[in-house]
Amino acid sequence: MLAGVDHTFNPRFNISVRAGAEVRDIDNFGERTSPYGEATLRYAVDKRTSIAWSNRYGLEEPEFANAPCRTTYRAGVSVSHQSATVITATATLVYAHT
């Protein structure tokens, strides 16, 4: 269950926000419900370069096979640059707190 909004402040800057709840039925662990949210801000530096800051809070798959899912907050920054018509380079740095 998710609801959200996208808003464009100007041709270079926009935001996407989603919030809701997620329900997972996990074998051997039962059902788990958690709030879920995500937000992304995007800014076009110029016609070929953009920066995005993303945030996400919700359930994720476990690191170990016999463990229940985990609640995680992720934040990341991405920089993309289109150097040719078919070539785009992207660098991303992500922080995750579980």
GIQUICOR-V296175 format. One record per residue. RES is the residue in one small letter. OMEGA is omega in radians with two decimals (* if undefined). Layout:
BEGIN
res: {RES:RES}
omega: {OMEGA:OMEGA}
END
This chain:
BEGIN
res: {m:l:a:g:v:d:h:t:f:n:p:r:f:n:i:s:v:r:a:g:a:e:v:r:d:i:d:n:f:g:e:r:t:s:p:y:g:e:a:t:l:r:y:a:v:d:k:r:t:s:i:a:w:s:n:r:y:g:l:e:e:p:e:f:a:n:a:p:c:r:t:t:y:r:a:g:v:s:v:s:h:q:s:a:t:v:i:t:a:t:a:t:l:v:y:a:h:t}
omega: {-3.01:3.05:-3.12:-3.12:3.00:3.13:3.08:-3.14:3.06:-3.08:-3.12:-2.97:3.07:-3.13:3.02:3.14:3.10:3.10:3.13:-3.14:3.07:-3.14:3.10:3.04:-3.00:3.11:3.10:-3.14:3.12:-3.09:3.13:3.13:-3.10:3.00:3.14:3.09:3.06:3.11:3.10:3.02:-3.14:3.12:3.09:3.14:3.03:-3.08:-3.04:-3.08:3.11:3.11:3.10:3.05:-3.08:3.08:-3.13:3.06:3.12:-3.14:3.07:3.08:-3.13:3.07:-3.09:-3.04:-3.06:-3.14:3.06:3.10:-3.07:3.06:-3.03:2.94:3.11:3.02:-3.11:3.07:3.11:3.04:3.13:3.11:3.11:-3.08:3.08:-3.09:-3.12:-3.11:3.07:3.07:-3.14:3.03:-3.09:3.05:-3.06:3.01:3.10:3.07:-3.12:*}
END
